[in-house]
Amino acid sequence: MTGGLLQARLPSSAIDRGISLFKSHHYSAAFRQLEPYAHAGYPRAQFTVGLLYDMGSIGRMDKKQAVVWYRKAADQGLPAAQYDMGVMLSKGEGIDKNLSEALIWYHRAAQGGSAPAMYNLGVAYARGYGTDRNLTRARDWYAKAIENGSEKAAWNLGNLYLRGEGVPSDPVRALALYRHAAQQGHTKAARMLGDLYARGVGVATDLIQARYWYREAAINGDKKARQSLGHLLQQAGEKEEEDFWLERSR
């Protein structure tokens, strides 16, 4: 009985080891470990072999082979592989570009809980990629992506509320969404918070908060935030720091 259980666990353990090798950048060893299990039909092995071909991490990049392995794993319901099938179809890498088919794969991945797929569905509906433009659906998919941790979706949904595109204009809600994105490290959202606080949009004018958020974005390399921060510092007569940021905004 014990021997039977051990045999049942062996493929999973071996695949875990292969994925661990991949994550630690031992790509050739990961490929050797995982390829037999990919051919045997294990979706996690198939997906990781697809990644290795996609990245060119085993001495050659082969987008067509990547698509072959992504599709095998995606057909078995692996959300990460379904998402990457959508990406390959969106870009036309290793397969003819087909935005409508990409949308099908994003939907499948999103149903499996993939936040990047939810975000891409939001973008697709917002811009009419592979489907009719539908800002209501875009809003709904962005909201689902936010619930699953996507700061990019918070940024995009904030833009919709600030501009009143497909939703009632709501600067207060936009501000909250930008804050959510900025707190997760989204640089443009941090700069936008600086703009909103500086201009008093959706909130009372607060130049201390404006400086704080401009500085957050400036530290992360945003040149517009550096310029805006420099101008605020100029108004406050803080020339030394003003010169520092304006110099780095060029």
Phi and psi in degrees as GROMACS dihedral restraints (atoms count N, CA, C in turn):
[ dihedral_restraints ]
;  ai    aj    ak    al  type     phi  dphi    fc
    3     4     5     6     1   -62.3    20    10
    4     5     6     7     1   -41.9    20    10
    6     7     8     9     1   -61.5    20    10
    7     8     9    10     1   -38.6    20    10
    9    10    11    12     1   -64.6    20    10
   10    11    12    13     1   -41.9    20    10
   12    13    14    15     1   -63.4    20    10
   13    14    15    16     1   -40.6    20    10
   15    16    17    18     1   -61.0    20    10
   16    17    18    19     1   -44.5    20    10
   18    19    20    21     1   -61.1    20    10
   19    20    21    22     1   -39.6    20    10
   21    22    23    24     1   -65.1    20    10
   22    23    24    25     1   -29.9    20    10
   24    25    26    27     1   -85.5    20    10
   25    26    27    28     1   -18.9    20    10
   27    28    29    30     1   -56.8    20    10
   28    29    30    31     1   -49.4    20    10
   30    31    32    33     1   -58.1    20    10
   31    32    33    34     1   -45.2    20    10
   33    34    35    36     1   -61.4    20    10
   34    35    36    37     1   -44.2    20    10
   36    37    38    39     1   -63.5    20    10
   37    38    39    40     1   -42.0    20    10
   39    40    41    42     1   -66.6    20    10
   40    41    42    43     1   -39.2    20    10
   42    43    44    45     1   -67.9    20    10
   43    44    45    46     1   -41.2    20    10
   45    46    47    48     1   -57.5    20    10
   46    47    48    49     1   -41.3    20    10
   48    49    50    51     1   -65.1    20    10
   49    50    51    52     1   -41.8    20    10
   51    52    53    54     1   -62.7    20    10
   52    53    54    55     1   -41.8    20    10
   54    55    56    57     1   -67.2    20    10
   55    56    57    58     1   -37.1    20    10
   57    58    59    60     1   -63.1    20    10
   58    59    60    61     1   -40.5    20    10
   60    61    62    63     1   -62.2    20    10
   61    62    63    64     1   -41.0    20    10
   63    64    65    66     1   -61.3    20    10
   64    65    66    67     1   -47.3    20    10
   66    67    68    69     1   -66.1    20    10
   67    68    69    70     1   -25.8    20    10
   69    70    71    72     1   -94.7    20    10
   70    71    72    73     1    14.5    20    10
   72    73    74    75     1    69.5    20    10
   73    74    75    76     1    20.9    20    10
   75    76    77    78     1   -93.2    20    10
   76    77    78    79     1    73.9    20    10
   78    79    80    81     1   -70.2    20    10
   79    80    81    82     1   -43.0    20    10
   81    82    83    84     1   -64.0    20    10
   82    83    84    85     1   -42.0    20    10
   84    85    86    87     1   -65.7    20    10
   85    86    87    88     1   -37.6    20    10
   87    88    89    90     1   -63.0    20    10
   88    89    90    91     1   -42.2    20    10
   90    91    92    93     1   -62.8    20    10
   91    92    93    94     1   -46.7    20    10
   93    94    95    96     1   -61.0    20    10
   94    95    96    97     1   -37.9    20    10
   96    97    98    99     1   -70.6    20    10
   97    98    99   100     1   -39.8    20    10
   99   100   101   102     1   -93.8    20    10
  100   101   102   103     1   -26.8    20    10
  102   103   104   105     1   -55.1    20    10
  103   104   105   106     1   -45.8    20    10
  105   106   107   108     1   -60.4    20    10
  106   107   108   109     1   -36.5    20    10
  108   109   110   111     1   -74.2    20    10
  109   110   111   112     1   -30.8    20    10
  111   112   113   114     1   -63.8    20    10
  112   113   114   115     1   -45.6    20    10
  114   115   116   117     1   -65.7    20    10
  115   116   117   118     1   -27.2    20    10
  117   118   119   120     1   -80.3    20    10
  118   119   120   121     1    -6.6    20    10
  120   121   122   123     1   101.3    20    10
  121   122   123   124     1    15.0    20    10
  123   124   125   126     1   -86.4    20    10
  124   125   126   127     1   119.9    20    10
  126   127   128   129     1   -64.1    20    10
  127   128   129   130     1   -36.8    20    10
  129   130   131   132     1   -65.8    20    10
  130   131   132   133     1   -37.2    20    10
  132   133   134   135     1   -67.7    20    10
  133   134   135   136     1   -41.7    20    10
  135   136   137   138     1   -61.4    20    10
  136   137   138   139     1   -44.3    20    10
  138   139   140   141     1   -62.8    20    10
  139   140   141   142     1   -44.1    20    10
  141   142   143   144     1   -69.5    20    10
  142   143   144   145     1   -36.5    20    10
  144   145   146   147     1   -62.3    20    10
  145   146   147   148     1   -39.8    20    10
  147   148   149   150     1   -59.5    20    10
  148   149   150   151     1   -43.2    20    10
  150   151   152   153     1   -59.8    20    10
  151   152   153   154     1   -42.3    20    10
  153   154   155   156     1   -62.9    20    10
  154   155   156   157     1   -41.3    20    10
  156   157   158   159     1   -68.0    20    10
  157   158   159   160     1   -40.0    20    10
  159   160   161   162     1   -63.6    20    10
  160   161   162   163     1   -42.0    20    10
  162   163   164   165     1   -81.1    20    10
  163   164   165   166     1   -17.5    20    10
  165   166   167   168     1    71.2    20    10
  166   167   168   169     1    30.3    20    10
  168   169   170   171     1   -85.8    20    10
  169   170   171   172     1    -0.5    20    10
  171   172   173   174     1  -118.6    20    10
  172   173   174   175     1    32.9    20    10
  174   175   176   177     1    95.4    20    10
  175   176   177   178     1   -15.0    20    10
  177   178   179   180     1  -152.8    20    10
  178   179   180   181     1   144.0    20    10
  180   181   182   183     1   -98.2    20    10
  181   182   183   184     1   129.9    20    10
  183   184   185   186     1  -140.8    20    10
  184   185   186   187     1    92.8    20    10
  186   187   188   189     1   -65.5    20    10
  187   188   189   190     1   -33.8    20    10
  189   190   191   192     1   -66.1    20    10
  190   191   192   193     1   -41.9    20    10
  192   193   194   195     1   -65.6    20    10
  193   194   195   196     1   -36.6    20    10
  195   196   197   198     1   -58.4    20    10
  196   197   198   199     1   -45.5    20    10
  198   199   200   201     1   -62.8    20    10
  199   200   201   202     1   -40.5    20    10
  201   202   203   204     1   -55.7    20    10
  202   203   204   205     1   -47.3    20    10
  204   205   206   207     1   -77.3    20    10
  205   206   207   208     1   -36.3    20    10
  207   208   209   210     1   -59.6    20    10
  208   209   210   211     1   -43.8    20    10
  210   211   212   213     1   -64.0    20    10
  211   212   213   214     1   -41.3    20    10
  213   214   215   216     1   -59.5    20    10
  214   215   216   217     1   -44.0    20    10
  216   217   218   219     1   -71.9    20    10
  217   218   219   220     1   -38.4    20    10
  219   220   221   222     1   -64.7    20    10
  220   221   222   223     1   -39.9    20    10
  222   223   224   225     1   -62.9    20    10
  223   224   225   226     1   -21.8    20    10
  225   226   227   228     1   -93.1    20    10
  226   227   228   229     1     5.4    20    10
  228   229   230   231     1    92.8    20    10
  229   230   231   232     1    15.4    20    10
  231   232   233   234     1   -79.5    20    10
  232   233   234   235     1   114.8    20    10
  234   235   236   237     1   -58.8    20    10
  235   236   237   238     1   -39.2    20    10
  237   238   239   240     1   -62.0    20    10
  238   239   240   241     1   -38.9    20    10
  240   241   242   243     1   -72.2    20    10
  241   242   243   244     1   -36.7    20    10
  243   244   245   246     1   -63.1    20    10
  244   245   246   247     1   -41.3    20    10
  246   247   248   249     1   -61.3    20    10
  247   248   249   250     1   -46.6    20    10
  249   250   251   252     1   -68.7    20    10
  250   251   252   253     1   -29.0    20    10
  252   253   254   255     1   -61.2    20    10
  253   254   255   256     1   -43.0    20    10
  255   256   257   258     1   -59.6    20    10
  256   257   258   259     1   -42.1    20    10
  258   259   260   261     1   -63.4    20    10
  259   260   261   262     1   -45.6    20    10
  261   262   263   264     1   -63.3    20    10
  262   263   264   265     1   -40.4    20    10
  264   265   266   267     1   -69.5    20    10
  265   266   267   268     1   -35.3    20    10
  267   268   269   270     1   -64.8    20    10
  268   269   270   271     1   -38.5    20    10
  270   271   272   273     1   -93.2    20    10
  271   272   273   274     1   -16.7    20    10
  273   274   275   276     1    71.2    20    10
  274   275   276   277     1    39.1    20    10
  276   277   278   279     1  -104.0    20    10
  277   278   279   280     1   117.5    20    10
  279   280   281   282     1    76.4    20    10
  280   281   282   283     1     0.8    20    10
  282   283   284   285     1  -164.0    20    10
  283   284   285   286     1   154.2    20    10
  285   286   287   288     1   -62.2    20    10
  286   287   288   289     1   139.9    20    10
  288   289   290   291     1   -63.6    20    10
  289   290   291   292     1   131.6    20    10
  291   292   293   294     1  -153.6    20    10
  292   293   294   295     1    95.8    20    10
  294   295   296   297     1   -67.9    20    10
  295   296   297   298     1   -33.3    20    10
  297   298   299   300     1   -66.2    20    10
  298   299   300   301     1   -42.4    20    10
  300   301   302   303     1   -69.7    20    10
  301   302   303   304     1   -35.7    20    10
  303   304   305   306     1   -57.9    20    10
  304   305   306   307     1   -40.6    20    10
  306   307   308   309     1   -61.1    20    10
  307   308   309   310     1   -37.8    20    10
  309   310   311   312     1   -61.3    20    10
  310   311   312   313     1   -44.4    20    10
  312   313   314   315     1   -69.0    20    10
  313   314   315   316     1   -37.7    20    10
  315   316   317   318     1   -62.6    20    10
  316   317   318   319     1   -39.8    20    10
  318   319   320   321     1   -61.0    20    10
  319   320   321   322     1   -44.4    20    10
  321   322   323   324     1   -63.5    20    10
  322   323   324   325     1   -43.1    20    10
  324   325   326   327     1   -65.2    20    10
  325   326   327   328     1   -39.9    20    10
  327   328   329   330     1   -63.8    20    10
  328   329   330   331     1   -39.1    20    10
  330   331   332   333     1   -63.7    20    10
  331   332   333   334     1   -24.9    20    10
  333   334   335   336     1   -88.4    20    10
  334   335   336   337     1     2.4    20    10
  336   337   338   339     1    99.2    20    10
  337   338   339   340     1    11.6    20    10
  339   340   341   342     1   -77.1    20    10
  340   341   342   343     1   110.7    20    10
  342   343   344   345     1   -63.6    20    10
  343   344   345   346     1   -41.4    20    10
  345   346   347   348     1   -60.7    20    10
  346   347   348   349     1   -35.3    20    10
  348   349   350   351     1   -67.2    20    10
  349   350   351   352     1   -40.7    20    10
  351   352   353   354     1   -60.2    20    10
  352   353   354   355     1   -43.5    20    10
  354   355   356   357     1   -61.9    20    10
  355   356   357   358     1   -46.0    20    10
  357   358   359   360     1   -64.7    20    10
  358   359   360   361     1   -33.0    20    10
  360   361   362   363     1   -64.7    20    10
  361   362   363   364     1   -40.5    20    10
  363   364   365   366     1   -58.7    20    10
  364   365   366   367     1   -45.2    20    10
  366   367   368   369     1   -63.4    20    10
  367   368   369   370     1   -44.0    20    10
  369   370   371   372     1   -60.4    20    10
  370   371   372   373     1   -45.1    20    10
  372   373   374   375     1   -73.1    20    10
  373   374   375   376     1   -32.5    20    10
  375   376   377   378     1   -67.9    20    10
  376   377   378   379     1   -33.9    20    10
  378   379   380   381     1  -108.8    20    10
  379   380   381   382     1    -7.0    20    10
  381   382   383   384     1    75.2    20    10
  382   383   384   385     1    39.7    20    10
  384   385   386   387     1   -89.3    20    10
  385   386   387   388     1   109.1    20    10
  387   388   389   390     1    76.4    20    10
  388   389   390   391     1     8.9    20    10
  390   391   392   393     1  -164.4    20    10
  391   392   393   394     1   168.9    20    10
  393   394   395   396     1   -68.3    20    10
  394   395   396   397     1   146.9    20    10
  396   397   398   399     1   -65.5    20    10
  397   398   399   400     1   130.6    20    10
  399   400   401   402     1  -147.7    20    10
  400   401   402   403     1    96.4    20    10
  402   403   404   405     1   -70.9    20    10
  403   404   405   406     1   -23.9    20    10
  405   406   407   408     1   -66.5    20    10
  406   407   408   409     1   -45.8    20    10
  408   409   410   411     1   -66.3    20    10
  409   410   411   412     1   -37.6    20    10
  411   412   413   414     1   -58.4    20    10
  412   413   414   415     1   -47.6    20    10
  414   415   416   417     1   -57.7    20    10
  415   416   417   418     1   -45.3    20    10
  417   418   419   420     1   -65.6    20    10
  418   419   420   421     1   -40.4    20    10
  420   421   422   423     1   -71.8    20    10
  421   422   423   424     1   -37.0    20    10
  423   424   425   426     1   -60.9    20    10
  424   425   426   427     1   -41.9    20    10
  426   427   428   429     1   -62.1    20    10
  427   428   429   430     1   -41.4    20    10
  429   430   431   432     1   -66.1    20    10
  430   431   432   433     1   -39.2    20    10
  432   433   434   435     1   -64.1    20    10
  433   434   435   436     1   -39.3    20    10
  435   436   437   438     1   -61.6    20    10
  436   437   438   439     1   -43.2    20    10
  438   439   440   441     1   -59.9    20    10
  439   440   441   442     1   -24.9    20    10
  441   442   443   444     1  -103.4    20    10
  442   443   444   445     1    17.1    20    10
  444   445   446   447     1    97.1    20    10
  445   446   447   448     1    13.5    20    10
  447   448   449   450     1   -88.0    20    10
  448   449   450   451     1   111.6    20    10
  450   451   452   453     1   -74.4    20    10
  451   452   453   454     1   -28.4    20    10
  453   454   455   456     1   -64.9    20    10
  454   455   456   457     1   -36.6    20    10
  456   457   458   459     1   -66.2    20    10
  457   458   459   460     1   -37.5    20    10
  459   460   461   462     1   -63.0    20    10
  460   461   462   463     1   -40.8    20    10
  462   463   464   465     1   -61.6    20    10
  463   464   465   466     1   -49.1    20    10
  465   466   467   468     1   -65.8    20    10
  466   467   468   469     1   -40.9    20    10
  468   469   470   471     1   -68.7    20    10
  469   470   471   472     1   -36.2    20    10
  471   472   473   474     1   -57.9    20    10
  472   473   474   475     1   -41.2    20    10
  474   475   476   477     1   -62.3    20    10
  475   476   477   478     1   -40.5    20    10
  477   478   479   480     1   -62.0    20    10
  478   479   480   481     1   -44.2    20    10
  480   481   482   483     1   -70.1    20    10
  481   482   483   484     1   -34.9    20    10
  483   484   485   486     1   -67.4    20    10
  484   485   486   487     1   -39.5    20    10
  486   487   488   489     1   -88.7    20    10
  487   488   489   490     1   -13.5    20    10
  489   490   491   492     1    69.4    20    10
  490   491   492   493     1    38.9    20    10
  492   493   494   495     1   -96.9    20    10
  493   494   495   496     1   109.0    20    10
  495   496   497   498     1    76.9    20    10
  496   497   498   499     1    -4.9    20    10
  498   499   500   501     1  -143.0    20    10
  499   500   501   502     1   157.4    20    10
  501   502   503   504     1   -61.6    20    10
  502   503   504   505     1   140.5    20    10
  504   505   506   507     1   -59.0    20    10
  505   506   507   508     1   127.1    20    10
  507   508   509   510     1  -148.1    20    10
  508   509   510   511     1    83.0    20    10
  510   511   512   513     1   -59.9    20    10
  511   512   513   514     1   -30.8    20    10
  513   514   515   516     1   -65.8    20    10
  514   515   516   517     1   -44.6    20    10
  516   517   518   519     1   -67.2    20    10
  517   518   519   520     1   -39.1    20    10
  519   520   521   522     1   -58.2    20    10
  520   521   522   523     1   -44.5    20    10
  522   523   524   525     1   -58.7    20    10
  523   524   525   526     1   -43.8    20    10
  525   526   527   528     1   -63.4    20    10
  526   527   528   529     1   -39.0    20    10
  528   529   530   531     1   -69.0    20    10
  529   530   531   532     1   -41.8    20    10
  531   532   533   534     1   -61.8    20    10
  532   533   534   535     1   -40.2    20    10
  534   535   536   537     1   -62.7    20    10
  535   536   537   538     1   -43.0    20    10
  537   538   539   540     1   -58.6    20    10
  538   539   540   541     1   -44.9    20    10
  540   541   542   543     1   -67.8    20    10
  541   542   543   544     1   -43.6    20    10
  543   544   545   546     1   -63.7    20    10
  544   545   546   547     1   -37.7    20    10
  546   547   548   549     1   -67.4    20    10
  547   548   549   550     1   -16.8    20    10
  549   550   551   552     1   -98.8    20    10
  550   551   552   553     1     9.0    20    10
  552   553   554   555     1    98.3    20    10
  553   554   555   556     1    11.5    20    10
  555   556   557   558     1   -78.7    20    10
  556   557   558   559     1   112.1    20    10
  558   559   560   561     1   -66.1    20    10
  559   560   561   562     1   -44.2    20    10
  561   562   563   564     1   -64.5    20    10
  562   563   564   565     1   -34.6    20    10
  564   565   566   567     1   -65.8    20    10
  565   566   567   568     1   -38.7    20    10
  567   568   569   570     1   -63.1    20    10
  568   569   570   571     1   -43.0    20    10
  570   571   572   573     1   -64.5    20    10
  571   572   573   574     1   -39.6    20    10
  573   574   575   576     1   -64.2    20    10
  574   575   576   577     1   -37.8    20    10
  576   577   578   579     1   -59.5    20    10
  577   578   579   580     1   -42.2    20    10
  579   580   581   582     1   -57.7    20    10
  580   581   582   583     1   -44.3    20    10
  582   583   584   585     1   -61.6    20    10
  583   584   585   586     1   -45.6    20    10
  585   586   587   588     1   -65.9    20    10
  586   587   588   589     1   -42.0    20    10
  588   589   590   591     1   -67.3    20    10
  589   590   591   592     1   -37.0    20    10
  591   592   593   594     1   -67.8    20    10
  592   593   594   595     1   -35.3    20    10
  594   595   596   597     1   -95.3    20    10
  595   596   597   598     1   -11.2    20    10
  597   598   599   600     1    71.1    20    10
  598   599   600   601     1    41.4    20    10
  600   601   602   603     1  -101.9    20    10
  601   602   603   604     1   117.8    20    10
  603   604   605   606     1    77.6    20    10
  604   605   606   607     1     2.1    20    10
  606   607   608   609     1  -167.0    20    10
  607   608   609   610     1   158.8    20    10
  609   610   611   612     1   -66.5    20    10
  610   611   612   613     1   144.3    20    10
  612   613   614   615     1   -55.0    20    10
  613   614   615   616     1   131.2    20    10
  615   616   617   618     1  -148.4    20    10
  616   617   618   619     1    97.1    20    10
  618   619   620   621     1   -72.1    20    10
  619   620   621   622     1   -22.9    20    10
  621   622   623   624     1   -67.6    20    10
  622   623   624   625     1   -45.7    20    10
  624   625   626   627     1   -65.6    20    10
  625   626   627   628     1   -38.5    20    10
  627   628   629   630     1   -59.5    20    10
  628   629   630   631     1   -46.4    20    10
  630   631   632   633     1   -62.7    20    10
  631   632   633   634     1   -41.1    20    10
  633   634   635   636     1   -58.5    20    10
  634   635   636   637     1   -49.6    20    10
  636   637   638   639     1   -74.6    20    10
  637   638   639   640     1   -35.4    20    10
  639   640   641   642     1   -59.9    20    10
  640   641   642   643     1   -41.2    20    10
  642   643   644   645     1   -64.9    20    10
  643   644   645   646     1   -39.9    20    10
  645   646   647   648     1   -58.7    20    10
  646   647   648   649     1   -44.8    20    10
  648   649   650   651     1   -71.5    20    10
  649   650   651   652     1   -38.5    20    10
  651   652   653   654     1   -62.8    20    10
  652   653   654   655     1   -41.3    20    10
  654   655   656   657     1   -60.2    20    10
  655   656   657   658     1   -32.1    20    10
  657   658   659   660     1   -90.9    20    10
  658   659   660   661     1    13.6    20    10
  660   661   662   663     1    95.5    20    10
  661   662   663   664     1     6.7    20    10
  663   664   665   666     1   -76.4    20    10
  664   665   666   667     1   113.4    20    10
  666   667   668   669     1   -69.0    20    10
  667   668   669   670     1   -35.0    20    10
  669   670   671   672     1   -66.1    20    10
  670   671   672   673     1   -39.2    20    10
  672   673   674   675     1   -65.9    20    10
  673   674   675   676     1   -38.2    20    10
  675   676   677   678     1   -62.6    20    10
  676   677   678   679     1   -40.9    20    10
  678   679   680   681     1   -66.7    20    10
  679   680   681   682     1   -44.9    20    10
  681   682   683   684     1   -64.2    20    10
  682   683   684   685     1   -40.5    20    10
  684   685   686   687     1   -63.7    20    10
  685   686   687   688     1   -42.6    20    10
  687   688   689   690     1   -58.9    20    10
  688   689   690   691     1   -40.4    20    10
  690   691   692   693     1   -68.9    20    10
  691   692   693   694     1   -37.8    20    10
  693   694   695   696     1   -64.4    20    10
  694   695   696   697     1   -40.7    20    10
  696   697   698   699     1   -67.0    20    10
  697   698   699   700     1   -34.0    20    10
  699   700   701   702     1   -62.0    20    10
  700   701   702   703     1   -45.0    20    10
  702   703   704   705     1   -62.6    20    10
  703   704   705   706     1   -31.3    20    10
  705   706   707   708     1   -87.3    20    10
  706   707   708   709     1    -1.1    20    10
  708   709   710   711     1    74.6    20    10
  709   710   711   712     1    21.6    20    10
  711   712   713   714     1   -97.7    20    10
  712   713   714   715     1    74.9    20    10
  714   715   716   717     1   -65.0    20    10
  715   716   717   718     1   -38.6    20    10
  717   718   719   720     1   -61.9    20    10
  718   719   720   721     1   -48.2    20    10
  720   721   722   723     1   -73.5    20    10
  721   722   723   724     1   -32.5    20    10
  723   724   725   726     1   -56.8    20    10
  724   725   726   727     1   -49.9    20    10
  726   727   728   729     1   -61.0    20    10
  727   728   729   730     1   -39.3    20    10
  729   730   731   732     1   -57.1    20    10
  730   731   732   733     1   -49.8    20    10
  732   733   734   735     1   -77.4    20    10
  733   734   735   736     1   -37.8    20    10
  735   736   737   738     1   -65.4    20    10
  736   737   738   739     1   -36.4    20    10
  738   739   740   741     1   -60.5    20    10
  739   740   741   742     1   -37.4    20    10
  741   742   743   744     1   -88.7    20    10
  742   743   744   745     1     3.4    20    10
  744   745   746   747     1   -93.0    20    10
  745   746   747   748     1    -5.6    20    10
